[in-house]
C-alpha cells in the first residue's frame, strides 16, 4: 500500500491524476485506507495539515466526497442515479470532487449502464473516481477498460504491526492483531475490544505460569477463561494465537524472529527446557483442538481438554 500511496502522491504533485482508478486487492490489503489517504491529498492540496479533514474523510462527512457501498448484495441503479444527481449540482464547497464505489464487482447491470454513462459524461475536470474490488476478473470489462488499474497485495503482518504502532496501538495488540485480521481498521478496533485484551492477558498468564507447578492449569484457568465461550470464532482466534506462542519456541531456537516479543525472556527460558519434539507434539495437539471446532464440539469441553493438554506438557 505504501508504494501505491507514493505513486498517487507524486501523480498529484505533478498534476497528472487520472479521472478514474480501479483499485484491486484482497480483503485487508488496505484499499479503503489508501483511498482515504489519497482523498486527503486531493482535497487538502496547498493547505496546512488538517487532522479534522482526515477525520471527516474517514467518517464520510466531506461534502465534496461521496462513498457508495453495496446495498445488500449489490450496488443498485438508484445509488448510481443519486450519485449522478449529486454531481450535477453546483458544489457548496469549491475544489475537487471525489466519488468512491466499494465492491464495484457487485454492481448490477442496470447500475453499471448508468455508471458508464456517468463516466463518459464527466461533470467537471475536477471529478475523480475510485472503484474498489477484491478481484479484477469479477469487474465488468467495460469498467476495467475505462479505468487505470492498481493492484494491491495483502498487507504483511510486520507492515501492519508497524502501522498500528504508528497509530499508538499498544505493542502487544499491534504484535498479535495482524494474525487475527489484515484489515487495519478492524485491527485498530481490536485494541479497544476488552475481550481481545483479556485474550492476550490470558495467553500471557499461561506463559508466565508455565514453570509454577503449584498452579494447576485446569483448575486455575477454569474461571478465568469463561469469556472465550461467547463465540466459536473468538475461541478459534485464541487457539491460533496460542499456537503462535508455542511456535515462537521453535522460532527462537532456530534464530528466527519471534512474534511474542513482549514475552521474549519467558520464551528464552521455556524453549530451552523443552525438546523440539515435545514442542511439535504440543503444537499438533492444539491444532487438533482447533480442527475439531469445525464439528461444533462443545466449547466448554474443548477448553477443558486444552488446559489438560497444557498441564501434561509443562
N, C-alpha and C positions, 0 to 999 in steps of 0.2 A: 504493500500500500504506500510505503514511503516513496518508492520510485514513481508511482503514479501521481502522488501529490506534487512532487518536484517538477514532474512533466507539466502539470497544469499551472503551477506557479510561474514557470518560465514562459509558457504559452501566453498567459495573461499579461505578464510583463512586456512581452513582445507584441501584444495586441493581435494575436493570431488565434484566438479562441474560436473554434468551430461552433455552429449553432445547434448541433445535436450530437450527443455521445451515447453510445450503448456500453454500459459498464457491466462486465460479466465476471462472476466469481462464485464459488460455493458459499454456503451459509457460514458466516464467521470470517469471511475474507475482508470485511471492513468496507463494503460498498457504501452503506448509508453514511458512515463516518467520513469517508472520502468526499462524498457529495456535500455534506455539511461544511467540511473544511474548504472545499472549492467555492461553495456559495459565499462563504465569508470573504474569500479573496476577491470575488467578483463584486460583491456589494460594498466592500469596505476599501476599495481602491483609492489611494491618495488621502486617506483619512487616518486619524490616530487610532491606536488599538482600542477595541471596544468589546470588553467581556460581555456587556449587555447584549450586543448584537449576536454574539456567539450563542448565548443562552436562548435568544429569540429564535434563531435558526434551528437549534436543537429541539425546541418546543413547537416548531412550525407556527410561529406567531409573527412572521415577517410579511408585511403587506405585499412586497414585490416577489414573493416566492410561494408557489402552490405545490403541495405534495399530494399525490394520488396513490392510494394503495388498493389492492383488490377488495371489492365489496362482496364478501362471501367467498365464492370460489373463482370469481372472475372480475376483470375490470369491465365495467358496463358502459354502454354508449352514452348514457346520461351523464356519467362522470366526465367524459371527454367533451361533451357539449357544454357542460358547466365550465370547463377549462377554457374552451373557445370563447364563451361569453365573457368570462373574467378578463381575458387578454384583449378582447375587442374594446373594452372600456379604457378611458384615459386613466392612467395610474395616478393615485392620490399622492404617491411619493415618486419623485423623479429618479431616474437612473435605470440600470439594467433590471430585467425581469427574468425570473427563473421558474421553470416547472420541472418537477421530478415525478417520474412514474415508476413505482416499485412493482416488481413482479410482472414486467411487461409481457413475459411469456404467457401470462394468464388472461390476456386481453381477448375479448370476444371479437368475432369478425365484424360485427356492426360497429363496435367501438374502434377497431383497427382502421376501418374505412374512414371514419370521422377523423381519427388522428392523422392519417396520411394526408387528408385534405388540409388539416390544420398546419402540418409540417410543410406542405407545398405552397401555402399562402401565409408566410410569416407576417405577423402584425408589425414587426419592427426589427431592425438590425441589432437591437439590444435585447433580444429574447434568446435565452439559452435553455436547451432541454437536456435532461439526463434521464436515460432509461436504464433500469436496473434489472438484471436477470441472473439466475443461477447457472443456466446452461444456454450457450449461444444457439445450439441446434434446435432449441424449443421456441426460438423467436422467429416470427414470420420473416421470410426472406425480403419482403418489400420494406420492412422496417430496418433490417440489417443494412440493406443497400443504401439507405438514406442517412446512415449513422457512421460516425467514426467509432471504431470498436476498441475498447481497452479490456484486457483480461487480467484479473487479479487472482493470485494464488491464496490458498488458505493460510491464514497467519500462523507463523511458527510460535510454539509455546513460549520460547525465550523472548521473542519480539513482543508478544502480548504481555508477558510479565514486565518487560521494560516500560511499555506504555502505561500499564496500571500503576507502576511505581511513580511515573511522572505525574500521574493524576492524584498522587498522595494516598493511594491504597496501601493498607498495611502489608508489610513484606510477606507475612505468612499467607494471606489471602492472594496476593499477587503471584506467589510461587505455585499455589495449588489450583486456583480458579481456572487457569488455561487448560487444565486437564478435565474440567467439567464442561466448559463451553469455550468456543473460539470466537464468540461474539463479545466485543469489548464492552458493549452496553450491558449485556447480561452479566459479564464478569464483574463489572462495577457494582451492579445491584447485589451480587453475592456478598460484597464487602459490607453491605447493610443488612444482610439476612442473618438474624440471630441463630437460626438453626444451622446455617453453614459455619458460622463461627464456633458453635458448640461442637460441630463435627470435627473441626480442626483441633479444638481443645481436647476432644476425646482421643483422637489419634496421638496427640502429644502426650497425653496421660498414659496411654497404652505403652508408648515408647519409654517414658521415664520410669515407669514402674516395672519394667521388664525384669530387672535384676532383684527386685524386692520380693523375695519368695514368701514373706509373711502375708503378702496380699494375694488372695485367691481370685483370679480374674472372673470366673462365672458369678461368684457371689458379689464381688466388689462392683462390677460393672452392670449388674442386673438392673439397678435403679438409675444408673447414670445414662443409660443408652436408650431409654424409652422413646426419646424424640425421634429415633431412627425408624420407628414403626409407623410413622404417619403416612409414608408413601414408599412404594416399592422402588421407584426410580431413584428416590433420595437414598434409600438403603444401598442400592447398586452403586451410586456415586461414592458412598462411604467405602464400599468394598474395593472399588477401583483405586481410590486414594490410599487405602491401607496397603494394597498390592504395591503401589509405587514406593511406599515407605520401605518395605522389605526388599524390593528391587534395588533400592539405594545401597543395601548391604553389598550386593554384587557390584554395583557401580563403583563404590568406594574401594573395594578390594582390587578392582581392575583399572583403577586410576581414571575413571570416567567422572564427568560432572554429576553431582547428586542434585536431586530435586528438593529434598528437605534440608536446605542449607541451614535453617534455624535449629536443626537437630543434629548438626554435624558431629558435635562432641559425643553425643549418645551413640550415633551410628558408628563412629570410630571404635568405641569400646565394644559394642554388642556384635558388630560384624566380625571382630577378631576372635570372639568366643564361640562362634558357630561355624561349622563346616559348610562349605559351599553346597554340598549335597543336602544338608539339613535345611538351608535357606530355600533351595529349589523345591524341596518337598513341601515346605510351608507355603510357598507361593502357589504350587499346584493345588494344594488343599483349599486355599482361599479362592482360587479360580473355579474350583468345583462348586463351592458355595455360590459364587457369582452366576455360574451357568445354570444352576438349579432354579434360579429366580424366574426363568422363562416358563417353569412348570407351576408357577403360583404356589410354591411351598409356603407354609405358614411362616410369617416373618419372625414371630417370637421364637419358634423352634430353630429357624435358621441362625438367628443371632446367638441363641444359647449354644448351638453347635459350634459356631465360630469361636466363641470365647473358650470352649473346651479344647478346640484345636490349638489356640494360642497358649493356653495353660500347659498343655502337654509339651510344647516346643520350647518353653522357657528354660 
